[in-house]
Amino acid sequence: MTTTNRTRRATLKTALAGAAGASLATPAIVRAQSAVTWRMQALWDGGTTPQKFEERFVARVAELTGGKFKISLFAAGQIVPAAQAFDAVRGGAFEMMKTFDGYEAGKIPTFAFTSTIPFGFPESDQYEAWFYERGGLDFARQAYGAAGLFYVAPTVYGQEPLHSKVPIKTIADLRGKKGRFVGLASAVMGALGVAVTPLPTGEVYSALDKGVIDIADRGDLTANFEAGLAEVAKYVVLPGFHQPTTATAYVANRAAYDKLPPEFKAALAVAGREISGSLRQHILVSDATVLKKYVEKGCEIIRFPEADVAAARPKAMEAWRAATKGDALATKVLDSQIAFMKELGLIA
C-alpha cells in the first residue's frame, strides 16, 4: 500500500467515526483541501420539519469537512420545478438533489423498489437494513449510474398515511376512487381499483381541496399536517399500507461527485446515514402528538384491520412483479427484497 493510500484510508476512518456523534478533529488532509461549494434542491417547502433536517444534513457535511465542503440548500422548486430536478442535476445545473426515486420509476423501473414497497416491509429498520446489509445501496447506485448520477444515501422513515375526503374502511372501499400516488404505489393502488393521478407533492392540497382527487398519499403525518391536509381531507387512514416504509434519496451529479476528495465523499455518506436515523426517530415521536391535532381539526382516524391488509397482499405482489417491466436490474432488486422478506417471516 502506498503512503497516499494509507493516508486516505486513515482519513476515511476518521470521518466515519463522526457518525457515532463524537466531536471530529479535522484531519490535516481535509484542512489542505480546496473549498468546494455545491447547490442542493430538496423535496420540501421551506420551514417544514423535513426541510429542517436537510438543513442539519448540509451543516453536518460542513462540520465533517472543517467547513471546506459547503452545500447551499434550496427548498422544493426554488431552482427548478420539482419534476425537472432529475434532469437538472444530471445536466449539471446544480450538483445535488433530495428526491423520491418513485418519481422516475416510469423511466427506470428499479426506482419503483428503492422508494417504497406497498404492502411490503412494515418497519423502516427492515427497509434500511436491505439498503445497507443486503446490497440495496449498490443496486440503487447501479440504476442511477446509468443516468449519469450518483446515489449517495437513503433517508428511511416509516409509514405515510392515506388522506381521504370520504370514509375508507376496507380495501374494497378504494375501488372507483380518484387518488394521487407515485412510483410503485401507483401500480399497486391501480391494481386495487383506484384511478391514479401522479401529481407533484406541491399540488396535493389543491387537488384535494378542489375535488380533483378523493384520496392522496403525500408525506408523513407531521409534514402533511403542516401542509394543511387536515383542512381538505377529514379522514386519515392508518396504517399506510400503500407506503408502509419510505426512502427518499440524496443524489448527486456523477461528474461533480467524482471530483470530490475521498474525505468529502465520506462526509456525504456519514451525514446521510445520520439524518436517516434522526429523522425517523423524530417522526416516531411526533406522530403520536400530531394525531391529536388532526382530531382537534375535526378529522377521523381510521385504522385498517390487519387481516384486510394481509388479504390484499397477493394482489400487491402481482403488481410488484409487473412493475419490473421485465427489466433485469429491477427484477434482481425485487427478488432480493422478496428473499429478505421471506427470511424475516413477512411473507410465506
C-alpha positions in Angstrom: 0.0 0.0 0.0 1.4 3.4 -0.9 1.7 6.2 1.6 -1.0 8.1 -0.1 -3.5 5.2 0.2 -2.6 4.7 3.8 -3.3 8.4 4.5 -6.6 8.3 2.6 -7.7 5.1 4.5 -6.8 6.7 7.8 -8.7 9.9 6.9 -11.8 8.0 5.8 -11.9 6.1 9.1 -11.6 9.4 11.0 -14.6 10.9 9.0 -16.7 7.8 9.6 -16.1 7.9 13.3 -18.1 11.1 13.4 -21.3 9.0 12.8 -21.1 8.0 16.5 -21.6 11.6 17.5 -18.1 12.2 18.8 -16.5 15.5 18.0 -14.4 15.2 14.9 -10.9 16.7 14.8 -10.4 17.9 11.2 -7.6 15.9 9.6 -4.7 17.8 8.1 -5.5 16.4 4.7 -9.0 18.0 4.9 -7.6 21.3 6.0 -5.4 21.2 3.0 -8.2 20.6 0.6 -9.6 23.5 -1.5 -13.1 24.6 -0.5 -16.0 23.1 -2.5 -19.4 24.7 -2.9 -22.4 22.8 -4.1 -26.1 23.7 -4.6 -28.8 21.2 -3.5 -32.6 21.4 -4.1 -34.7 19.5 -1.6 -38.2 17.9 -1.8 -39.7 20.1 0.9 -41.1 23.6 1.4 -39.1 26.0 3.5 -39.8 26.0 7.2 -41.3 22.4 7.2 -39.9 19.7 9.6 -38.3 17.6 6.8 -36.6 20.7 5.4 -35.1 21.5 8.8 -33.5 18.1 8.7 -32.0 18.9 5.3 -30.5 22.0 7.0 -29.0 19.6 9.5 -27.6 17.5 6.7 -25.7 20.3 5.0 -24.5 21.6 8.4 -23.1 18.2 9.3 -21.3 17.9 5.9 -19.7 21.2 6.6 -18.8 20.1 10.1 -17.2 16.9 9.0 -15.0 18.7 6.5 -13.9 21.5 8.7 -16.1 23.9 6.8 -14.4 23.1 3.4 -17.5 21.5 1.8 -20.4 23.9 1.8 -23.8 22.9 0.3 -26.2 25.8 -0.3 -29.7 24.4 0.4 -32.8 25.3 -1.6 -36.4 24.3 -0.9 -38.6 22.4 -3.4 -39.0 24.3 -6.7 -36.6 27.2 -5.8 -34.1 26.3 -8.6 -36.2 24.3 -10.9 -39.7 22.8 -10.7 -39.6 19.5 -8.8 -40.4 17.4 -11.8 -37.3 18.8 -13.6 -34.8 18.2 -10.8 -33.7 14.8 -12.1 -32.7 16.2 -15.5 -31.3 19.4 -14.0 -28.9 17.5 -11.7 -27.9 15.1 -14.4 -27.2 18.0 -16.7 -25.1 19.8 -14.1 -27.4 22.8 -13.5 -26.8 22.1 -9.8 -24.9 19.4 -8.0 -27.3 17.6 -5.8 -31.0 16.9 -5.0 -33.1 15.2 -2.4 -35.6 13.1 -4.3 -38.1 10.3 -4.1 -37.0 7.6 -6.6 -40.6 6.7 -7.4 -41.0 9.9 -9.4 -38.8 8.4 -12.1 -40.0 4.8 -11.9 -41.8 5.1 -15.2 -38.4 5.6 -16.9 -36.1 3.5 -14.6 -38.1 0.5 -13.2 -35.6 -0.2 -10.4 -36.6 3.1 -8.8 -40.0 1.6 -8.0 -38.3 -0.6 -5.4 -35.8 1.8 -3.9 -38.5 4.3 -2.8 -41.2 2.2 -1.1 -42.8 -1.3 -1.2 -46.6 -1.1 -0.8 -47.8 -4.0 1.5 -44.0 -4.7 2.0 -41.6 -4.0 4.8 -43.7 -2.8 7.7 -40.7 -1.5 9.7 -38.3 1.2 8.5 -35.4 -0.6 10.1 -36.1 -3.6 7.9 -36.1 -1.5 4.8 -32.9 0.4 5.8 -31.3 -3.0 6.5 -32.0 -4.1 3.0 -30.1 -1.0 1.7 -27.1 -1.4 4.0 -26.9 -5.1 4.7 -28.5 -6.8 1.6 -27.0 -4.8 -1.3 -29.7 -2.3 -1.8 -27.3 0.6 -1.8 -25.3 -1.0 -4.7 -28.5 -1.7 -6.6 -29.6 2.0 -6.3 -26.1 3.1 -7.4 -26.2 0.9 -10.5 -29.6 2.3 -11.5 -28.5 5.9 -11.1 -25.1 5.4 -12.6 -26.6 4.5 -15.9 -28.2 8.0 -15.9 -25.0 9.9 -15.0 -25.9 10.3 -11.4 -24.6 9.0 -8.1 -26.9 7.7 -5.3 -25.3 8.9 -2.0 -27.6 7.5 0.7 -31.3 6.9 1.5 -33.3 8.6 4.2 -35.6 5.9 5.5 -38.6 6.5 7.7 -42.0 4.9 8.4 -45.4 5.0 7.0 -47.1 7.7 5.0 -50.8 7.9 5.8 -53.7 7.9 3.4 -55.7 11.2 3.4 -59.3 11.0 2.2 -62.3 13.2 1.6 -64.6 10.1 2.1 -64.5 7.2 4.6 -62.2 4.4 3.5 -62.6 1.5 5.9 -61.8 -1.5 3.8 -59.6 -2.3 0.8 -62.8 -2.7 -1.2 -63.7 0.9 -0.5 -60.7 2.0 -2.6 -62.3 0.8 -5.8 -63.5 3.7 -8.1 -61.8 6.4 -6.0 -59.6 9.0 -7.7 -56.2 9.1 -5.9 -52.8 10.7 -6.0 -49.9 8.2 -5.8 -46.5 7.9 -7.3 -44.0 5.2 -8.1 -44.8 1.6 -7.1 -47.8 2.8 -5.1 -49.4 4.0 -8.3 -49.2 0.5 -9.8 -50.4 -1.3 -6.6 -53.3 1.2 -6.0 -54.3 1.0 -9.6 -54.5 -2.8 -9.3 -56.8 -2.3 -6.3 -59.2 -0.2 -8.5 -58.0 3.4 -7.8 -58.0 5.8 -10.7 -54.4 7.1 -10.1 -53.1 10.6 -10.9 -49.3 11.1 -10.2 -49.4 14.7 -9.1 -46.4 16.5 -7.7 -46.3 16.8 -3.9 -46.9 20.5 -4.0 -50.3 20.0 -5.8 -51.8 17.6 -3.4 -53.5 20.1 -1.2 -55.1 21.9 -4.1 -56.2 18.7 -5.8 -58.0 17.5 -2.6 -59.5 20.9 -2.0 -60.9 21.2 -5.5 -62.1 17.6 -5.5 -59.8 16.6 -8.4 -58.9 13.6 -6.2 -60.7 11.8 -3.4 -57.6 10.2 -1.7 -53.9 11.0 -1.5 -50.5 10.0 -0.4 -48.2 12.9 0.3 -45.7 12.6 3.2 -45.5 11.6 6.9 -48.3 12.6 9.3 -46.5 15.7 10.6 -45.4 17.0 7.2 -49.0 16.6 5.9 -50.4 18.4 8.9 -48.0 21.3 8.3 -49.1 21.3 4.7 -52.8 21.8 5.8 -54.2 18.4 4.7 -56.4 18.3 7.8 -58.3 21.2 6.3 -59.2 19.5 3.0 -59.4 15.7 3.8 -61.2 14.8 7.0 -60.3 11.1 7.1 -56.8 9.8 8.0 -56.3 6.2 7.2 -53.7 4.1 9.0 -51.6 2.0 8.7 -50.2 3.4 5.4 -50.3 0.1 3.6 -49.7 1.8 0.3 -46.4 3.1 1.7 -45.5 1.4 5.0 -41.9 2.5 4.8 -40.4 5.3 2.8 -37.0 6.0 1.3 -36.1 9.4 -0.1 -32.6 9.8 -1.5 -29.6 12.1 -1.7 -28.4 12.0 -5.3 -25.5 13.9 -6.9 -24.3 14.7 -10.4 -21.8 11.9 -11.1 -19.1 14.1 -12.6 -19.3 16.5 -9.6 -19.2 13.6 -7.1 -16.2 12.0 -8.8 -14.2 15.2 -8.4 -14.6 15.2 -4.6 -11.7 14.0 -2.4 -12.5 10.8 -0.5 -13.0 12.7 2.7 -15.8 14.8 1.3 -17.5 11.7 -0.2 -17.3 10.1 3.3 -18.8 13.2 4.8 -21.8 12.9 2.5 -22.3 9.2 3.4 -21.9 9.8 7.1 -24.3 12.8 7.2 -26.8 11.0 5.1 -27.0 8.0 7.4 -27.2 10.2 10.5 -30.1 12.1 9.1 -31.9 8.9 8.2 -31.9 7.8 11.8 -32.5 11.1 13.4 -35.5 12.0 11.1 -37.0 8.5 11.6 -36.8 8.9 15.4 -38.2 12.4 15.3 -41.2 11.2 13.2 -41.8 8.3 15.6 -42.1 10.7 18.5 -44.1 13.4 16.6 -46.7 11.1 15.1 -48.4 10.4 18.4 -48.7 14.1 19.1 -49.8 15.2 15.7 -52.6 12.6 15.5 -54.3 14.5 18.4 -54.0 17.7 16.3 -55.8 16.0 13.4 -58.7 15.1 15.7 -58.8 18.7 17.1 -59.2 19.8 13.4 -62.2 17.5 13.1 -60.5 14.6 11.3 -61.5 11.0 11.9 -58.6 8.5 12.3 -59.5 5.2 10.6 -57.4 2.1 11.4 -57.5 -0.7 8.9 -57.8 -4.3 10.1 -54.6 -6.2 9.7 -56.4 -9.1 8.2 -57.8 -6.9 5.4 -54.3 -5.6 4.6 -52.9 -9.2 4.6 -55.7 -10.4 2.3 -54.7 -7.8 -0.3 -51.0 -8.6 -0.3 -51.1 -11.2 -3.0 -52.6 -8.8 -5.5 -50.0 -6.2 -4.5 -47.2 -8.7 -5.1 -48.6 -9.3 -8.6 -48.3 -5.6 -9.2 -44.7 -5.6 -7.8 -43.7 -8.1 -10.5 -45.5 -6.3 -13.2 -43.7 -3.0 -12.2 -40.3 -4.5 -13.1 -41.4 -4.4 -16.7 -39.0 -7.2 -17.4 -36.0 -5.0 -16.6 -33.1 -7.2 -15.5 -31.9 -4.9 -12.7 -35.4 -4.2 -11.4 -36.1 -7.9 -11.3 -32.9 -8.6 -9.4 -33.8 -5.9 -6.9 -37.3 -7.3 -6.4 -36.0 -10.9 -6.0 -33.6 -9.6 -3.4 -36.3 -7.9 -1.4 -38.7 -10.8 -1.5 -36.0 -13.2 -0.4 -35.3 -10.8 2.6 -39.0 -10.5 3.4 -39.2 -14.3 3.5 -36.2 -14.5 5.8 -37.9 -12.0 8.1 -41.1 -14.0 8.1 -43.1 -11.2 6.4 -44.3 -13.3 3.5 -44.7 -17.1 3.0 
